[in-house]
């Protein structure tokens, strides 16, 4: 996909940076629905990796960073 530029404004709740292993098993809306009510970024990242692994992706190729905006 390369470099992507996005506007971050007052309505932006969080930013998710994840490896292909996450995006190959889960769609954007599914990820947002999973994380929208989880306020702690560490918990969100672990939940996302665990869910992707549960769907069959090897944990060796799963990584993510969740940044919450307040």
mmCIF file of the N, C-alpha and C atoms, coordinates in Angstrom:
data_MODEL
# 
_entry.id   MODEL 
# 
loop_
_atom_site.group_PDB 
_atom_site.id 
_atom_site.type_symbol 
_atom_site.label_atom_id 
_atom_site.label_alt_id 
_atom_site.label_comp_id 
_atom_site.label_asym_id 
_atom_site.label_entity_id 
_atom_site.label_seq_id 
_atom_site.pdbx_PDB_ins_code 
_atom_site.Cartn_x 
_atom_site.Cartn_y 
_atom_site.Cartn_z 
_atom_site.occupancy 
_atom_site.B_iso_or_equiv 
_atom_site.pdbx_formal_charge 
_atom_site.auth_seq_id 
_atom_site.auth_comp_id 
_atom_site.auth_asym_id 
_atom_site.auth_atom_id 
_atom_site.pdbx_PDB_model_num 
ATOM 1   N N  . UNK A 1 1  ? 0.826   -1.181  0.000  1.00 0.00 ? 1  UNK A N  1 
ATOM 2   C CA . UNK A 1 1  ? 0.000   0.000   0.000  1.00 0.00 ? 1  UNK A CA 1 
ATOM 3   C C  . UNK A 1 1  ? 0.874   1.250   0.000  1.00 0.00 ? 1  UNK A C  1 
ATOM 4   N N  . UNK A 1 2  ? 1.998   1.228   0.666  1.00 0.00 ? 2  UNK A N  1 
ATOM 5   C CA . UNK A 1 2  ? 2.882   2.388   0.668  1.00 0.00 ? 2  UNK A CA 1 
ATOM 6   C C  . UNK A 1 2  ? 2.511   3.405   1.731  1.00 0.00 ? 2  UNK A C  1 
ATOM 7   N N  . UNK A 1 3  ? 2.910   4.632   1.498  1.00 0.00 ? 3  UNK A N  1 
ATOM 8   C CA . UNK A 1 3  ? 2.655   5.720   2.439  1.00 0.00 ? 3  UNK A CA 1 
ATOM 9   C C  . UNK A 1 3  ? 1.263   6.278   2.201  1.00 0.00 ? 3  UNK A C  1 
ATOM 10  N N  . UNK A 1 4  ? 0.564   6.530   3.280  1.00 0.00 ? 4  UNK A N  1 
ATOM 11  C CA . UNK A 1 4  ? -0.788  7.083   3.182  1.00 0.00 ? 4  UNK A CA 1 
ATOM 12  C C  . UNK A 1 4  ? -0.895  8.264   4.137  1.00 0.00 ? 4  UNK A C  1 
ATOM 13  N N  . UNK A 1 5  ? -1.494  9.316   3.686  1.00 0.00 ? 5  UNK A N  1 
ATOM 14  C CA . UNK A 1 5  ? -1.662  10.506  4.506  1.00 0.00 ? 5  UNK A CA 1 
ATOM 15  C C  . UNK A 1 5  ? -3.133  10.657  4.870  1.00 0.00 ? 5  UNK A C  1 
ATOM 16  N N  . UNK A 1 6  ? -3.399  10.875  6.159  1.00 0.00 ? 6  UNK A N  1 
ATOM 17  C CA . UNK A 1 6  ? -4.767  11.038  6.654  1.00 0.00 ? 6  UNK A CA 1 
ATOM 18  C C  . UNK A 1 6  ? -4.852  12.278  7.525  1.00 0.00 ? 6  UNK A C  1 
ATOM 19  N N  . UNK A 1 7  ? -5.954  12.969  7.448  1.00 0.00 ? 7  UNK A N  1 
ATOM 20  C CA . UNK A 1 7  ? -6.211  14.114  8.308  1.00 0.00 ? 7  UNK A CA 1 
ATOM 21  C C  . UNK A 1 7  ? -6.655  13.612  9.678  1.00 0.00 ? 7  UNK A C  1 
ATOM 22  N N  . UNK A 1 8  ? -5.979  14.084  10.709 1.00 0.00 ? 8  UNK A N  1 
ATOM 23  C CA . UNK A 1 8  ? -6.369  13.753  12.076 1.00 0.00 ? 8  UNK A CA 1 
ATOM 24  C C  . UNK A 1 8  ? -6.935  15.019  12.691 1.00 0.00 ? 8  UNK A C  1 
ATOM 25  N N  . UNK A 1 9  ? -8.214  14.954  13.078 1.00 0.00 ? 9  UNK A N  1 
ATOM 26  C CA . UNK A 1 9  ? -8.866  16.124  13.660 1.00 0.00 ? 9  UNK A CA 1 
ATOM 27  C C  . UNK A 1 9  ? -9.546  15.733  14.963 1.00 0.00 ? 9  UNK A C  1 
ATOM 28  N N  . UNK A 1 10 ? -10.378 16.593  15.492 1.00 0.00 ? 10 UNK A N  1 
ATOM 29  C CA . UNK A 1 10 ? -11.028 16.378  16.784 1.00 0.00 ? 10 UNK A CA 1 
ATOM 30  C C  . UNK A 1 10 ? -11.917 15.140  16.794 1.00 0.00 ? 10 UNK A C  1 
ATOM 31  N N  . UNK A 1 11 ? -12.368 14.687  15.652 1.00 0.00 ? 11 UNK A N  1 
ATOM 32  C CA . UNK A 1 11 ? -13.257 13.524  15.578 1.00 0.00 ? 11 UNK A CA 1 
ATOM 33  C C  . UNK A 1 11 ? -12.501 12.194  15.517 1.00 0.00 ? 11 UNK A C  1 
ATOM 34  N N  . UNK A 1 12 ? -11.184 12.256  15.337 1.00 0.00 ? 12 UNK A N  1 
ATOM 35  C CA . UNK A 1 12 ? -10.380 11.037  15.252 1.00 0.00 ? 12 UNK A CA 1 
ATOM 36  C C  . UNK A 1 12 ? -10.274 10.401  16.635 1.00 0.00 ? 12 UNK A C  1 
ATOM 37  N N  . UNK A 1 13 ? -10.701 9.157   16.751 1.00 0.00 ? 13 UNK A N  1 
ATOM 38  C CA . UNK A 1 13 ? -10.677 8.462   18.037 1.00 0.00 ? 13 UNK A CA 1 
ATOM 39  C C  . UNK A 1 13 ? -9.398  7.668   18.245 1.00 0.00 ? 13 UNK A C  1 
ATOM 40  N N  . UNK A 1 14 ? -8.955  6.956   17.208 1.00 0.00 ? 14 UNK A N  1 
ATOM 41  C CA . UNK A 1 14 ? -7.743  6.166   17.350 1.00 0.00 ? 14 UNK A CA 1 
ATOM 42  C C  . UNK A 1 14 ? -7.114  5.891   15.989 1.00 0.00 ? 14 UNK A C  1 
ATOM 43  N N  . UNK A 1 15 ? -5.857  5.462   16.049 1.00 0.00 ? 15 UNK A N  1 
ATOM 44  C CA . UNK A 1 15 ? -5.084  5.115   14.859 1.00 0.00 ? 15 UNK A CA 1 
ATOM 45  C C  . UNK A 1 15 ? -4.559  3.710   15.090 1.00 0.00 ? 15 UNK A C  1 
ATOM 46  N N  . UNK A 1 16 ? -4.705  2.854   14.083 1.00 0.00 ? 16 UNK A N  1 
ATOM 47  C CA . UNK A 1 16 ? -4.243  1.476   14.191 1.00 0.00 ? 16 UNK A CA 1 
ATOM 48  C C  . UNK A 1 16 ? -3.195  1.235   13.113 1.00 0.00 ? 16 UNK A C  1 
ATOM 49  N N  . UNK A 1 17 ? -2.001  0.874   13.542 1.00 0.00 ? 17 UNK A N  1 
ATOM 50  C CA . UNK A 1 17 ? -0.932  0.478   12.629 1.00 0.00 ? 17 UNK A CA 1 
ATOM 51  C C  . UNK A 1 17 ? -0.750  -1.018  12.833 1.00 0.00 ? 17 UNK A C  1 
ATOM 52  N N  . UNK A 1 18 ? -1.005  -1.803  11.804 1.00 0.00 ? 18 UNK A N  1 
ATOM 53  C CA . UNK A 1 18 ? -0.955  -3.256  11.973 1.00 0.00 ? 18 UNK A CA 1 
ATOM 54  C C  . UNK A 1 18 ? -0.305  -3.923  10.768 1.00 0.00 ? 18 UNK A C  1 
ATOM 55  N N  . UNK A 1 19 ? 0.257   -5.084  11.026 1.00 0.00 ? 19 UNK A N  1 
ATOM 56  C CA . UNK A 1 19 ? 0.903   -5.861  9.970  1.00 0.00 ? 19 UNK A CA 1 
ATOM 57  C C  . UNK A 1 19 ? -0.146  -6.498  9.051  1.00 0.00 ? 19 UNK A C  1 
ATOM 58  N N  . UNK A 1 20 ? 0.335   -7.000  7.932  1.00 0.00 ? 20 UNK A N  1 
ATOM 59  C CA . UNK A 1 20 ? -0.562  -7.644  6.961  1.00 0.00 ? 20 UNK A CA 1 
ATOM 60  C C  . UNK A 1 20 ? -1.330  -8.810  7.568  1.00 0.00 ? 20 UNK A C  1 
ATOM 61  N N  . UNK A 1 21 ? -0.717  -9.492  8.546  1.00 0.00 ? 21 UNK A N  1 
ATOM 62  C CA . UNK A 1 21 ? -1.388  -10.627 9.169  1.00 0.00 ? 21 UNK A CA 1 
ATOM 63  C C  . UNK A 1 21 ? -2.727  -10.253 9.785  1.00 0.00 ? 21 UNK A C  1 
ATOM 64  N N  . UNK A 1 22 ? -2.839  -9.032  10.276 1.00 0.00 ? 22 UNK A N  1 
ATOM 65  C CA . UNK A 1 22 ? -4.108  -8.552  10.835 1.00 0.00 ? 22 UNK A CA 1 
ATOM 66  C C  . UNK A 1 22 ? -5.078  -8.241  9.709  1.00 0.00 ? 22 UNK A C  1 
ATOM 67  N N  . UNK A 1 23 ? -4.637  -7.454  8.735  1.00 0.00 ? 23 UNK A N  1 
ATOM 68  C CA . UNK A 1 23 ? -5.539  -6.980  7.675  1.00 0.00 ? 23 UNK A CA 1 
ATOM 69  C C  . UNK A 1 23 ? -5.953  -8.082  6.702  1.00 0.00 ? 23 UNK A C  1 
ATOM 70  N N  . UNK A 1 24 ? -5.184  -9.174  6.645  1.00 0.00 ? 24 UNK A N  1 
ATOM 71  C CA . UNK A 1 24 ? -5.569  -10.294 5.780  1.00 0.00 ? 24 UNK A CA 1 
ATOM 72  C C  . UNK A 1 24 ? -6.700  -11.116 6.387  1.00 0.00 ? 24 UNK A C  1 
ATOM 73  N N  . UNK A 1 25 ? -6.887  -11.010 7.694  1.00 0.00 ? 25 UNK A N  1 
ATOM 74  C CA . UNK A 1 25 ? -7.931  -11.792 8.357  1.00 0.00 ? 25 UNK A CA 1 
ATOM 75  C C  . UNK A 1 25 ? -9.125  -10.954 8.791  1.00 0.00 ? 25 UNK A C  1 
ATOM 76  N N  . UNK A 1 26 ? -8.936  -9.641  8.884  1.00 0.00 ? 26 UNK A N  1 
ATOM 77  C CA . UNK A 1 26 ? -10.002 -8.779  9.387  1.00 0.00 ? 26 UNK A CA 1 
ATOM 78  C C  . UNK A 1 26 ? -10.126 -7.525  8.541  1.00 0.00 ? 26 UNK A C  1 
ATOM 79  N N  . UNK A 1 27 ? -11.349 -7.087  8.331  1.00 0.00 ? 27 UNK A N  1 
ATOM 80  C CA . UNK A 1 27 ? -11.594 -5.860  7.587  1.00 0.00 ? 27 UNK A CA 1 
ATOM 81  C C  . UNK A 1 27 ? -11.569 -4.639  8.496  1.00 0.00 ? 27 UNK A C  1 
ATOM 82  N N  . UNK A 1 28 ? -11.514 -3.471  7.892  1.00 0.00 ? 28 UNK A N  1 
ATOM 83  C CA . UNK A 1 28 ? -11.461 -2.215  8.641  1.00 0.00 ? 28 UNK A CA 1 
ATOM 84  C C  . UNK A 1 28 ? -12.615 -2.084  9.633  1.00 0.00 ? 28 UNK A C  1 
ATOM 85  N N  . UNK A 1 29 ? -13.824 -2.312  9.170  1.00 0.00 ? 29 UNK A N  1 
ATOM 86  C CA . UNK A 1 29 ? -15.004 -2.145  10.033 1.00 0.00 ? 29 UNK A CA 1 
ATOM 87  C C  . UNK A 1 29 ? -15.004 -3.142  11.180 1.00 0.00 ? 29 UNK A C  1 
ATOM 88  N N  . UNK A 1 30 ? -14.559 -4.362  10.899 1.00 0.00 ? 30 UNK A N  1 
ATOM 89  C CA . UNK A 1 30 ? -14.504 -5.375  11.945 1.00 0.00 ? 30 UNK A CA 1 
ATOM 90  C C  . UNK A 1 30 ? -13.518 -4.960  13.043 1.00 0.00 ? 30 UNK A C  1 
ATOM 91  N N  . UNK A 1 31 ? -12.372 -4.420  12.646 1.00 0.00 ? 31 UNK A N  1 
ATOM 92  C CA . UNK A 1 31 ? -11.369 -3.962  13.607 1.00 0.00 ? 31 UNK A CA 1 
ATOM 93  C C  . UNK A 1 31 ? -11.908 -2.796  14.428 1.00 0.00 ? 31 UNK A C  1 
ATOM 94  N N  . UNK A 1 32 ? -12.541 -1.834  13.762 1.00 0.00 ? 32 UNK A N  1 
ATOM 95  C CA . UNK A 1 32 ? -13.101 -0.676  14.468 1.00 0.00 ? 32 UNK A CA 1 
ATOM 96  C C  . UNK A 1 32 ? -14.178 -1.128  15.448 1.00 0.00 ? 32 UNK A C  1 
ATOM 97  N N  . UNK A 1 33 ? -15.053 -2.018  15.021 1.00 0.00 ? 33 UNK A N  1 
ATOM 98  C CA . UNK A 1 33 ? -16.107 -2.518  15.911 1.00 0.00 ? 33 UNK A CA 1 
ATOM 99  C C  . UNK A 1 33 ? -15.518 -3.233  17.124 1.00 0.00 ? 33 UNK A C  1 
ATOM 100 N N  . UNK A 1 34 ? -14.428 -3.958  16.920 1.00 0.00 ? 34 UNK A N  1 
ATOM 101 C CA . UNK A 1 34 ? -13.785 -4.681  18.008 1.00 0.00 ? 34 UNK A CA 1 
ATOM 102 C C  . UNK A 1 34 ? -13.162 -3.732  19.031 1.00 0.00 ? 34 UNK A C  1 
ATOM 103 N N  . UNK A 1 35 ? -12.581 -2.632  18.558 1.00 0.00 ? 35 UNK A N  1 
ATOM 104 C CA . UNK A 1 35 ? -11.785 -1.774  19.435 1.00 0.00 ? 35 UNK A CA 1 
ATOM 105 C C  . UNK A 1 35 ? -12.450 -0.477  19.885 1.00 0.00 ? 35 UNK A C  1 
ATOM 106 N N  . UNK A 1 36 ? -13.574 -0.109  19.314 1.00 0.00 ? 36 UNK A N  1 
ATOM 107 C CA . UNK A 1 36 ? -14.144 1.219   19.574 1.00 0.00 ? 36 UNK A CA 1 
ATOM 108 C C  . UNK A 1 36 ? -14.471 1.485   21.042 1.00 0.00 ? 36 UNK A C  1 
ATOM 109 N N  . UNK A 1 37 ? -14.780 0.447   21.810 1.00 0.00 ? 37 UNK A N  1 
ATOM 110 C CA . UNK A 1 37 ? -15.141 0.648   23.215 1.00 0.00 ? 37 UNK A CA 1 
ATOM 111 C C  . UNK A 1 37 ? -14.011 0.322   24.188 1.00 0.00 ? 37 UNK A C  1 
ATOM 112 N N  . UNK A 1 38 ? -12.844 -0.042  23.655 1.00 0.00 ? 38 UNK A N  1 
ATOM 113 C CA . UNK A 1 38 ? -11.693 -0.376  24.501 1.00 0.00 ? 38 UNK A CA 1 
ATOM 114 C C  . UNK A 1 38 ? -10.816 0.872   24.571 1.00 0.00 ? 38 UNK A C  1 
ATOM 115 N N  . UNK A 1 39 ? -10.725 1.470   25.745 1.00 0.00 ? 39 UNK A N  1 
ATOM 116 C CA . UNK A 1 39 ? -10.022 2.743   25.876 1.00 0.00 ? 39 UNK A CA 1 
ATOM 117 C C  . UNK A 1 39 ? -8.511  2.608   26.053 1.00 0.00 ? 39 UNK A C  1 
ATOM 118 N N  . UNK A 1 40 ? -8.048  1.486   26.571 1.00 0.00 ? 40 UNK A N  1 
ATOM 119 C CA . UNK A 1 40 ? -6.620  1.301   26.810 1.00 0.00 ? 40 UNK A CA 1 
ATOM 120 C C  . UNK A 1 40 ? -5.922  0.800   25.535 1.00 0.00 ? 40 UNK A C  1 
ATOM 121 N N  . UNK A 1 41 ? -4.935  1.532   25.016 1.00 0.00 ? 41 UNK A N  1 
ATOM 122 C CA . UNK A 1 41 ? -4.260  1.130   23.772 1.00 0.00 ? 41 UNK A CA 1 
ATOM 123 C C  . UNK A 1 41 ? -3.562  -0.234  23.872 1.00 0.00 ? 41 UNK A C  1 
ATOM 124 N N  . UNK A 1 42 ? -2.944  -0.530  25.016 1.00 0.00 ? 42 UNK A N  1 
ATOM 125 C CA . UNK A 1 42 ? -2.277  -1.831  25.173 1.00 0.00 ? 42 UNK A CA 1 
ATOM 126 C C  . UNK A 1 42 ? -3.276  -2.980  25.104 1.00 0.00 ? 42 UNK A C  1 
ATOM 127 N N  . UNK A 1 43 ? -4.382  -2.813  25.781 1.00 0.00 ? 43 UNK A N  1 
ATOM 128 C CA . UNK A 1 43 ? -5.433  -3.825  25.758 1.00 0.00 ? 43 UNK A CA 1 
ATOM 129 C C  . UNK A 1 43 ? -5.995  -3.970  24.344 1.00 0.00 ? 43 UNK A C  1 
ATOM 130 N N  . UNK A 1 44 ? -6.165  -2.854  23.644 1.00 0.00 ? 44 UNK A N  1 
ATOM 131 C CA . UNK A 1 44 ? -6.674  -2.883  22.269 1.00 0.00 ? 44 UNK A CA 1 
ATOM 132 C C  . UNK A 1 44 ? -5.741  -3.659  21.350 1.00 0.00 ? 44 UNK A C  1 
ATOM 133 N N  . UNK A 1 45 ? -4.449  -3.393  21.457 1.00 0.00 ? 45 UNK A N  1 
ATOM 134 C CA . UNK A 1 45 ? -3.472  -4.071  20.607 1.00 0.00 ? 45 UNK A CA 1 
ATOM 135 C C  . UNK A 1 45 ? -3.475  -5.572  20.872 1.00 0.00 ? 45 UNK A C  1 
ATOM 136 N N  . UNK A 1 46 ? -3.490  -5.963  22.143 1.00 0.00 ? 46 UNK A N  1 
ATOM 137 C CA . UNK A 1 46 ? -3.505  -7.385  22.485 1.00 0.00 ? 46 UNK A CA 1 
ATOM 138 C C  . UNK A 1 46 ? -4.786  -8.050  21.989 1.00 0.00 ? 46 UNK A C  1 
ATOM 139 N N  . UNK A 1 47 ? -5.912  -7.394  22.177 1.00 0.00 ? 47 UNK A N  1 
ATOM 140 C CA . UNK A 1 47 ? -7.192  -7.928  21.718 1.00 0.00 ? 47 UNK A CA 1 
ATOM 141 C C  . UNK A 1 47 ? -7.190  -8.137  20.206 1.00 0.00 ? 47 UNK A C  1 
ATOM 142 N N  . UNK A 1 48 ? -6.661  -7.171  19.476 1.00 0.00 ? 48 UNK A N  1 
ATOM 143 C CA . UNK A 1 48 ? -6.621  -7.262  18.014 1.00 0.00 ? 48 UNK A CA 1 
ATOM 144 C C  . UNK A 1 48 ? -5.730  -8.412  17.555 1.00 0.00 ? 48 UNK A C  1 
ATOM 145 N N  . UNK A 1 49 ? -4.543  -8.539  18.130 1.00 0.00 ? 49 UNK A N  1 
ATOM 146 C CA . UNK A 1 49 ? -3.635  -9.635  17.763 1.00 0.00 ? 49 UNK A CA 1 
ATOM 147 C C  . UNK A 1 49 ? -4.254  -10.985 18.130 1.00 0.00 ? 49 UNK A C  1 
ATOM 148 N N  . UNK A 1 50 ? -4.856  -11.069 19.300 1.00 0.00 ? 50 UNK A N  1 
ATOM 149 C CA . UNK A 1 50 ? -5.488  -12.323 19.721 1.00 0.00 ? 50 UNK A CA 1 
ATOM 150 C C  . UNK A 1 50 ? -6.630  -12.713 18.782 1.00 0.00 ? 50 UNK A C  1 
ATOM 151 N N  . UNK A 1 51 ? -7.435  -11.749 18.389 1.00 0.00 ? 51 UNK A N  1 
ATOM 152 C CA . UNK A 1 51 ? -8.577  -12.024 17.498 1.00 0.00 ? 51 UNK A CA 1 
ATOM 153 C C  . UNK A 1 51 ? -8.090  -12.483 16.124 1.00 0.00 ? 51 UNK A C  1 
ATOM 154 N N  . UNK A 1 52 ? -7.050  -11.839 15.600 1.00 0.00 ? 52 UNK A N  1 
ATOM 155 C CA . UNK A 1 52 ? -6.498  -12.241 14.304 1.00 0.00 ? 52 UNK A CA 1 
ATOM 156 C C  . UNK A 1 52 ? -5.907  -13.647 14.392 1.00 0.00 ? 52 UNK A C  1 
ATOM 157 N N  . UNK A 1 53 ? -5.232  -13.956 15.494 1.00 0.00 ? 53 UNK A N  1 
ATOM 158 C CA . UNK A 1 53 ? -4.663  -15.291 15.686 1.00 0.00 ? 53 UNK A CA 1 
ATOM 159 C C  . UNK A 1 53 ? -5.769  -16.337 15.779 1.00 0.00 ? 53 UNK A C  1 
ATOM 160 N N  . UNK A 1 54 ? -6.851  -15.979 16.446 1.00 0.00 ? 54 UNK A N  1 
ATOM 161 C CA . UNK A 1 54 ? -8.012  -16.860 16.583 1.00 0.00 ? 54 UNK A CA 1 
ATOM 162 C C  . UNK A 1 54 ? -8.609  -17.198 15.217 1.00 0.00 ? 54 UNK A C  1 
ATOM 163 N N  . UNK A 1 55 ? -8.502  -16.262 14.290 1.00 0.00 ? 55 UNK A N  1 
ATOM 164 C CA . UNK A 1 55 ? -9.049  -16.454 12.939 1.00 0.00 ? 55 UNK A CA 1 
ATOM 165 C C  . UNK A 1 55 ? -8.100  -17.241 12.032 1.00 0.00 ? 55 UNK A C  1 
ATOM 166 N N  . UNK A 1 56 ? -6.920  -17.613 12.588 1.00 0.00 ? 56 UNK A N  1 
ATOM 167 C CA . UNK A 1 56 ? -6.047  -18.490 11.828 1.00 0.00 ? 56 UNK A CA 1 
ATOM 168 C C  . UNK A 1 56 ? -4.733  -17.908 11.360 1.00 0.00 ? 56 UNK A C  1 
ATOM 169 N N  . UNK A 1 57 ? -4.422  -16.671 11.673 1.00 0.00 ? 57 UNK A N  1 
ATOM 170 C CA . UNK A 1 57 ? -3.144  -16.087 11.282 1.00 0.00 ? 57 UNK A CA 1 
ATOM 171 C C  . UNK A 1 57 ? -2.086  -16.453 12.312 1.00 0.00 ? 57 UNK A C  1 
ATOM 172 N N  . UNK A 1 58 ? -0.926  -16.840 11.866 1.00 0.00 ? 58 UNK A N  1 
ATOM 173 C CA . UNK A 1 58 ? 0.177   -17.170 12.767 1.00 0.00 ? 58 UNK A CA 1 
ATOM 174 C C  . UNK A 1 58 ? 0.571   -15.945 13.574 1.00 0.00 ? 58 UNK A C  1 
ATOM 175 N N  . UNK A 1 59 ? 0.777   -16.116 14.862 1.00 0.00 ? 59 UNK A N  1 
ATOM 176 C CA . UNK A 1 59 ? 1.168   -14.984 15.705 1.00 0.00 ? 59 UNK A CA 1 
ATOM 177 C C  . UNK A 1 59 ? 2.560   -14.481 15.347 1.00 0.00 ? 59 UNK A C  1 
ATOM 178 N N  . UNK A 1 60 ? 3.328   -15.252 14.579 1.00 0.00 ? 60 UNK A N  1 
ATOM 179 C CA . UNK A 1 60 ? 4.656   -14.814 14.158 1.00 0.00 ? 60 UNK A CA 1 
ATOM 180 C C  . UNK A 1 60 ? 4.584   -13.639 13.185 1.00 0.00 ? 60 UNK A C  1 
ATOM 181 N N  . UNK A 1 61 ? 3.467   -13.484 12.504 1.00 0.00 ? 61 UNK A N  1 
ATOM 182 C CA . UNK A 1 61 ? 3.344   -12.384 11.538 1.00 0.00 ? 61 UNK A CA 1 
ATOM 183 C C  . UNK A 1 61 ? 2.288   -11.365 11.962 1.00 0.00 ? 61 UNK A C  1 
ATOM 184 N N  . UNK A 1 62 ? 1.997   -11.323 13.247 1.00 0.00 ? 62 UNK A N  1 
ATOM 185 C CA . UNK A 1 62 ? 1.018   -10.374 13.769 1.00 0.00 ? 62 UNK A CA 1 
ATOM 186 C C  . UNK A 1 62 ? 1.695   -9.332  14.645 1.00 0.00 ? 62 UNK A C  1 
ATOM 187 N N  . UNK A 1 63 ? 1.461   -8.087  14.324 1.00 0.00 ? 63 UNK A N  1 
ATOM 188 C CA . UNK A 1 63 ? 1.910   -7.004  15.192 1.00 0.00 ? 63 UNK A CA 1 
ATOM 189 C C  . UNK A 1 63 ? 1.020   -5.800  14.952 1.00 0.00 ? 63 UNK A C  1 
ATOM 190 N N  . UNK A 1 64 ? 0.858   -4.991  15.985 1.00 0.00 ? 64 UNK A N  1 
ATOM 191 C CA . UNK A 1 64 ? 0.066   -3.782  15.808 1.00 0.00 ? 64 UNK A CA 1 
ATOM 192 C C  . UNK A 1 64 ? 0.384   -2.774  16.907 1.00 0.00 ? 64 UNK A C  1 
ATOM 193 N N  . UNK A 1 65 ? 0.064   -1.546  16.603 1.00 0.00 ? 65 UNK A N  1 
ATOM 194 C CA . UNK A 1 65 ? 0.166   -0.431  17.542 1.00 0.00 ? 65 UNK A CA 1 
ATOM 195 C C  . UNK A 1 65 ? -1.175  0.290   17.487 1.00 0.00 ? 65 UNK A C  1 
ATOM 196 N N  . UNK A 1 66 ? -1.737  0.562   18.634 1.00 0.00 ? 66 UNK A N  1 
ATOM 197 C CA . UNK A 1 66 ? -2.999  1.313   18.702 1.00 0.00 ? 66 UNK A CA 1 
ATOM 198 C C  . UNK A 1 66 ? -2.691  2.619   19.438 1.00 0.00 ? 66 UNK A C  1 
ATOM 199 N N  . UNK A 1 67 ? -3.038  3.729   18.804 1.00 0.00 ? 67 UNK A N  1 
ATOM 200 C CA . UNK A 1 67 ? -2.851  5.047   19.401 1.00 0.00 ? 67 UNK A CA 1 
ATOM 201 C C  . UNK A 1 67 ? -4.241  5.635   19.630 1.00 0.00 ? 67 UNK A C  1 
ATOM 202 N N  . UNK A 1 68 ? -4.545  5.973   20.874 1.00 0.00 ? 68 UNK A N  1 
ATOM 203 C CA . UNK A 1 68 ? -5.839  6.579   21.236 1.00 0.00 ? 68 UNK A CA 1 
ATOM 204 C C  . UNK A 1 68 ? -5.672  8.086   21.340 1.00 0.00 ? 68 UNK A C  1 
ATOM 205 N N  . UNK A 1 69 ? -6.588  8.826   20.723 1.00 0.00 ? 69 UNK A N  1 
ATOM 206 C CA . UNK A 1 69 ? -6.619  10.281  20.839 1.00 0.00 ? 69 UNK A CA 1 
ATOM 207 C C  . UNK A 1 69 ? -7.699  10.652  21.828 1.00 0.00 ? 69 UNK A C  1 
ATOM 208 N N  . UNK A 1 70 ? -7.418  11.630  22.692 1.00 0.00 ? 70 UNK A N  1 
ATOM 209 C CA . UNK A 1 70 ? -8.384  12.010  23.714 1.00 0.00 ? 70 UNK A CA 1 
ATOM 210 C C  . UNK A 1 70 ? -8.993  13.351  23.399 1.00 0.00 ? 70 UNK A C  1 
# 
